[in-house]
Amino acid sequence: MGVVWCIGCPGAGKTTLARSIAAQRARSTGRKLLVVDAEGDANFRALPMGSTVSELPKLLVEHNAVSFDAMNAGKQELRRLPTFIERAGRLVVLVDGAHAVLDAHSSAGDVWVRLQRVHRHAELELIWTTHHLGGDVPQVVQACAPELYVFRTTSPAALKTLEREFGLEASRVRGLERGKYIKVEMGFSAGA
């Protein structure tokens, strides 16, 4: 069980990798997959979709993979969703577009931050995508030791954060080709 972040500019391949990781983890664990779609990504249109938290229990009973329409959900529904996810437990959750629920100022008391802190207790796999590490991922979340997959980014602020926090040279990150990434493991590795 773990937390994964896929970070990079639009079109770099982060959603493709996140989707692959989520599907593999759902298959290997036998768990249901819940995609929180904040981007309206075509990759998830074929999944049964709910736009309220109250629709999710039935969808998850009937299907192995479902999506939640975060683009059109109200703020109240987005605040209720992590509590539902935590209580349901034993899910693989892909949040495509962290900006819809987090920002750099999210604090430890935020329900989405809490979800990352309790993911092991609730037996959750959490996979996130974001364009901007410093803008969408608060320090309290980075302290949860996620795996990072860093795709090409050109944002000066993101490049500075990646260099300062993880020792990744800006020129190396800026020069990554589409679909290529650098994996950074911050927590305990499986082989340790």
FIZABA-119841 format. One record per residue (C-alpha): residue number from 1; residue in three letters; x, y, z. Coordinates in pm, 1 decimal. Each point is the difference from the previous one (the first is absolute). Layout:
<pts>
<seq=NUM	type=ala	u=X	v=Y	w=Z>
...
</pts>
This chain:
<pts>
<seq=1	type=met	u=0.0	v=0.0	w=0.0>
<seq=2	type=gly	u=130.4	v=341.1	w=-79.1>
<seq=3	type=val	u=-27.4	v=347.6	w=-139.0>
<seq=4	type=val	u=122.0	v=78.9	w=-351.1>
<seq=5	type=trp	u=29.3	v=341.1	w=-164.9>
<seq=6	type=cys	u=45.2	v=45.0	w=-376.1>
<seq=7	type=ile	u=123.2	v=352.9	w=-66.5>
<seq=8	type=gly	u=53.3	v=179.6	w=-330.1>
<seq=9	type=cys	u=-128.6	v=232.5	w=-267.1>
<seq=10	type=pro	u=-314.1	v=-76.9	w=-202.6>
<seq=11	type=gly	u=58.5	v=-268.7	w=-261.1>
<seq=12	type=ala	u=315.2	v=-136.4	w=165.4>
<seq=13	type=gly	u=-155.9	v=-340.0	w=78.2>
<seq=14	type=lys	u=-81.8	v=25.8	w=369.5>
<seq=15	type=thr	u=-367.8	v=-101.6	w=-29.9>
<seq=16	type=thr	u=93.2	v=-294.1	w=-223.1>
<seq=17	type=leu	u=248.8	v=-126.7	w=259.9>
<seq=18	type=ala	u=-234.7	v=72.6	w=292.0>
<seq=19	type=arg	u=-279.4	v=-192.1	w=-172.3>
<seq=20	type=ser	u=235.0	v=-293.4	w=-62.5>
<seq=21	type=ile	u=122.2	v=-4.8	w=361.8>
<seq=22	type=ala	u=-357.0	v=21.3	w=132.2>
<seq=23	type=ala	u=-126.2	v=-280.2	w=-225.3>
<seq=24	type=gln	u=294.7	v=-224.4	w=86.6>
<seq=25	type=arg	u=-47.2	v=55.6	w=372.6>
<seq=26	type=ala	u=-374.1	v=-62.4	w=-22.0>
<seq=27	type=arg	u=62.6	v=-327.3	w=-187.2>
<seq=28	type=ser	u=278.3	v=-119.3	w=229.3>
<seq=29	type=thr	u=-194.3	v=73.9	w=318.8>
<seq=30	type=gly	u=-349.3	v=-86.8	w=-120.8>
<seq=31	type=arg	u=-120.7	v=343.4	w=109.4>
<seq=32	type=lys	u=-246.6	v=233.6	w=-165.1>
<seq=33	type=leu	u=132.7	v=304.2	w=-187.6>
<seq=34	type=leu	u=-145.1	v=347.1	w=55.6>
<seq=35	type=val	u=117.2	v=273.4	w=-237.6>
<seq=36	type=val	u=-55.9	v=358.5	w=115.7>
<seq=37	type=asp	u=-6.9	v=173.9	w=-336.7>
<seq=38	type=ala	u=68.8	v=372.0	w=32.0>
<seq=39	type=glu	u=118.8	v=36.1	w=-358.5>
<seq=40	type=gly	u=-282.7	v=-157.1	w=-203.4>
<seq=41	type=asp	u=258.4	v=-236.5	w=-145.2>
<seq=42	type=ala	u=-113.6	v=-214.3	w=-292.2>
<seq=43	type=asn	u=180.3	v=-295.4	w=160.9>
<seq=44	type=phe	u=-272.4	v=-24.5	w=263.4>
<seq=45	type=arg	u=-318.3	v=70.2	w=-200.8>
<seq=46	type=ala	u=-77.6	v=-369.6	w=-42.0>
<seq=47	type=leu	u=-17.9	v=-52.7	w=377.2>
<seq=48	type=pro	u=-333.5	v=18.4	w=180.1>
<seq=49	type=met	u=-4.9	v=348.7	w=154.2>
<seq=50	type=gly	u=-151.3	v=154.2	w=308.5>
<seq=51	type=ser	u=-16.0	v=369.6	w=79.1>
<seq=52	type=thr	u=-111.8	v=-35.5	w=361.1>
<seq=53	type=val	u=150.3	v=-202.0	w=281.9>
<seq=54	type=ser	u=-334.9	v=-170.3	w=62.1>
<seq=55	type=glu	u=19.0	v=-162.3	w=-346.8>
<seq=56	type=leu	u=336.4	v=-165.3	w=63.4>
<seq=57	type=pro	u=-91.6	v=-294.0	w=227.5>
<seq=58	type=lys	u=-238.7	v=-146.9	w=-257.5>
<seq=59	type=leu	u=242.1	v=62.6	w=-287.6>
<seq=60	type=leu	u=285.5	v=-166.7	w=189.5>
<seq=61	type=val	u=-212.5	v=-305.1	w=77.3>
<seq=62	type=glu	u=-100.3	v=-36.5	w=-365.5>
<seq=63	type=his	u=335.1	v=78.2	w=-169.9>
<seq=64	type=asn	u=371.7	v=-62.1	w=51.7>
<seq=65	type=ala	u=94.0	v=350.8	w=-115.7>
<seq=66	type=val	u=-202.4	v=320.7	w=25.7>
<seq=67	type=ser	u=63.7	v=371.7	w=-26.7>
<seq=68	type=phe	u=-109.9	v=303.4	w=193.8>
<seq=69	type=asp	u=-71.0	v=316.8	w=-199.3>
<seq=70	type=ala	u=205.7	v=252.6	w=197.0>
<seq=71	type=met	u=-32.6	v=257.9	w=-277.4>
<seq=72	type=asn	u=-371.2	v=39.4	w=58.1>
<seq=73	type=ala	u=-25.0	v=-97.3	w=366.1>
<seq=74	type=gly	u=-64.1	v=276.6	w=248.5>
<seq=75	type=lys	u=247.4	v=94.7	w=269.7>
<seq=76	type=gln	u=-208.7	v=-175.8	w=264.0>
<seq=77	type=glu	u=15.9	v=-329.8	w=-193.7>
<seq=78	type=leu	u=376.3	v=36.6	w=-42.5>
<seq=79	type=arg	u=33.3	v=50.2	w=378.0>
<seq=80	type=arg	u=-213.5	v=-310.8	w=69.9>
<seq=81	type=leu	u=185.0	v=-225.2	w=-242.9>
<seq=82	type=pro	u=320.3	v=-67.8	w=200.7>
<seq=83	type=thr	u=-201.5	v=-95.5	w=308.2>
<seq=84	type=phe	u=-196.1	v=-246.3	w=-212.7>
<seq=85	type=ile	u=325.3	v=-139.0	w=-146.5>
<seq=86	type=glu	u=156.6	v=-41.9	w=344.3>
<seq=87	type=arg	u=-306.5	v=-170.9	w=144.9>
<seq=88	type=ala	u=-41.5	v=-227.8	w=-301.8>
<seq=89	type=gly	u=369.2	v=-94.9	w=15.8>
<seq=90	type=arg	u=168.4	v=-268.1	w=-209.4>
<seq=91	type=leu	u=-16.2	v=210.4	w=-319.3>
<seq=92	type=val	u=242.7	v=110.5	w=-265.8>
<seq=93	type=val	u=-64.8	v=370.9	w=-54.2>
<seq=94	type=leu	u=133.3	v=204.0	w=-290.8>
<seq=95	type=val	u=-40.7	v=377.9	w=33.1>
<seq=96	type=asp	u=64.0	v=143.3	w=-345.0>
<seq=97	type=gly	u=51.3	v=368.7	w=68.2>
<seq=98	type=ala	u=105.8	v=71.9	w=357.4>
<seq=99	type=his	u=-72.6	v=368.8	w=-54.2>
<seq=100	type=ala	u=-371.3	v=-76.1	w=37.3>
<seq=101	type=val	u=40.3	v=-97.7	w=366.5>
<seq=102	type=leu	u=343.3	v=114.6	w=124.1>
<seq=103	type=asp	u=235.9	v=292.5	w=-17.4>
<seq=104	type=ala	u=330.0	v=90.9	w=162.2>
<seq=105	type=his	u=-186.3	v=157.6	w=292.5>
<seq=106	type=ser	u=-204.2	v=-308.2	w=90.8>
<seq=107	type=ser	u=66.6	v=-80.1	w=363.5>
<seq=108	type=ala	u=14.9	v=-314.8	w=207.8>
<seq=109	type=gly	u=-367.5	v=50.1	w=92.5>
<seq=110	type=asp	u=-115.4	v=-14.2	w=-362.2>
<seq=111	type=val	u=-206.6	v=-311.3	w=-80.6>
<seq=112	type=trp	u=206.1	v=-78.6	w=-312.2>
<seq=113	type=val	u=326.8	v=35.9	w=191.6>
<seq=114	type=arg	u=-140.4	v=-225.7	w=271.9>
<seq=115	type=leu	u=-78.2	v=-263.0	w=-262.4>
<seq=116	type=gln	u=368.6	v=-15.2	w=-90.7>
<seq=117	type=arg	u=103.8	v=-21.5	w=362.3>
<seq=118	type=val	u=-238.1	v=-291.6	w=76.7>
<seq=119	type=his	u=23.5	v=-190.3	w=-329.4>
<seq=120	type=arg	u=174.8	v=-298.3	w=160.8>
<seq=121	type=his	u=-257.4	v=-31.9	w=279.2>
<seq=122	type=ala	u=-283.2	v=10.3	w=-253.6>
<seq=123	type=glu	u=188.1	v=-237.6	w=-233.8>
<seq=124	type=leu	u=-3.7	v=249.3	w=-286.4>
<seq=125	type=glu	u=221.9	v=40.6	w=-303.9>
<seq=126	type=leu	u=3.2	v=368.5	w=-100.0>
<seq=127	type=ile	u=128.6	v=112.8	w=-339.1>
<seq=128	type=trp	u=1.0	v=373.4	w=-81.1>
<seq=129	type=thr	u=81.9	v=213.4	w=-302.5>
<seq=130	type=thr	u=100.7	v=365.9	w=3.7>
<seq=131	type=his	u=159.0	v=258.0	w=-224.8>
<seq=132	type=his	u=179.8	v=176.1	w=280.8>
<seq=133	type=leu	u=167.6	v=-156.4	w=301.3>
<seq=134	type=gly	u=34.0	v=320.7	w=202.5>
<seq=135	type=gly	u=-342.1	v=135.9	w=-94.6>
<seq=136	type=asp	u=-218.4	v=-305.8	w=60.4>
<seq=137	type=val	u=196.0	v=-213.1	w=245.7>
<seq=138	type=pro	u=32.3	v=145.6	w=350.0>
<seq=139	type=gln	u=306.7	v=-76.6	w=211.1>
<seq=140	type=val	u=-209.5	v=-206.0	w=241.4>
<seq=141	type=val	u=-83.1	v=-235.4	w=-289.8>
<seq=142	type=gln	u=360.5	v=-18.7	w=-116.7>
<seq=143	type=ala	u=84.9	v=-106.4	w=356.0>
<seq=144	type=cys	u=-216.8	v=-313.1	w=-52.2>
<seq=145	type=ala	u=290.1	v=-139.0	w=-209.5>
<seq=146	type=pro	u=-175.9	v=-71.9	w=-328.3>
<seq=147	type=glu	u=157.4	v=-148.0	w=-310.4>
<seq=148	type=leu	u=48.8	v=274.6	w=-259.7>
<seq=149	type=tyr	u=1.6	v=-43.9	w=-374.7>
<seq=150	type=val	u=135.8	v=323.8	w=-142.0>
<seq=151	type=phe	u=-80.2	v=71.5	w=-363.9>
<seq=152	type=arg	u=114.8	v=296.6	w=-205.8>
<seq=153	type=thr	u=-86.2	v=334.1	w=150.9>
<seq=154	type=thr	u=108.7	v=349.8	w=-92.8>
<seq=155	type=ser	u=-149.9	v=198.0	w=287.1>
<seq=156	type=pro	u=285.9	v=189.6	w=169.4>
<seq=157	type=ala	u=-163.2	v=-42.2	w=343.3>
<seq=158	type=ala	u=-50.0	v=-375.7	w=-48.7>
<seq=159	type=leu	u=355.9	v=-41.4	w=-127.4>
<seq=160	type=lys	u=137.7	v=185.7	w=302.1>
<seq=161	type=thr	u=-204.1	v=-217.5	w=237.2>
<seq=162	type=leu	u=113.9	v=-320.3	w=-171.0>
<seq=163	type=glu	u=363.2	v=107.8	w=16.6>
<seq=164	type=arg	u=-17.4	v=126.8	w=358.8>
<seq=165	type=glu	u=-204.7	v=-284.6	w=147.6>
<seq=166	type=phe	u=112.6	v=-299.0	w=-209.0>
<seq=167	type=gly	u=330.4	v=99.5	w=-159.5>
<seq=168	type=leu	u=-137.7	v=-27.2	w=-353.3>
<seq=169	type=glu	u=185.1	v=229.1	w=-238.3>
<seq=170	type=ala	u=-234.8	v=240.6	w=-179.1>
<seq=171	type=ser	u=160.9	v=-65.7	w=-338.9>
<seq=172	type=arg	u=-54.6	v=-375.6	w=40.1>
<seq=173	type=val	u=-370.3	v=40.4	w=87.8>
<seq=174	type=arg	u=-60.8	v=266.0	w=-264.8>
<seq=175	type=gly	u=161.2	v=-226.9	w=-261.5>
<seq=176	type=leu	u=-209.5	v=-312.1	w=61.6>
<seq=177	type=glu	u=-174.3	v=-131.0	w=-312.2>
<seq=178	type=arg	u=-373.2	v=-70.9	w=-9.3>
<seq=179	type=gly	u=-74.5	v=-314.7	w=199.9>
<seq=180	type=lys	u=337.7	v=-3.2	w=176.8>
<seq=181	type=tyr	u=29.4	v=60.6	w=372.4>
<seq=182	type=ile	u=229.9	v=-8.4	w=298.8>
<seq=183	type=lys	u=-115.8	v=-213.5	w=293.1>
<seq=184	type=val	u=72.3	v=133.3	w=348.3>
<seq=185	type=glu	u=-70.2	v=-225.6	w=299.4>
<seq=186	type=met	u=-21.7	v=203.9	w=318.5>
<seq=187	type=gly	u=-131.8	v=-258.8	w=242.3>
<seq=188	type=phe	u=92.0	v=-352.9	w=94.9>
<seq=189	type=ser	u=69.1	v=-213.3	w=-302.8>
<seq=190	type=ala	u=-130.4	v=-354.5	w=-28.6>
<seq=191	type=gly	u=352.6	v=-137.2	w=-14.0>
<seq=192	type=ala	u=122.8	v=165.7	w=319.9>
</pts>
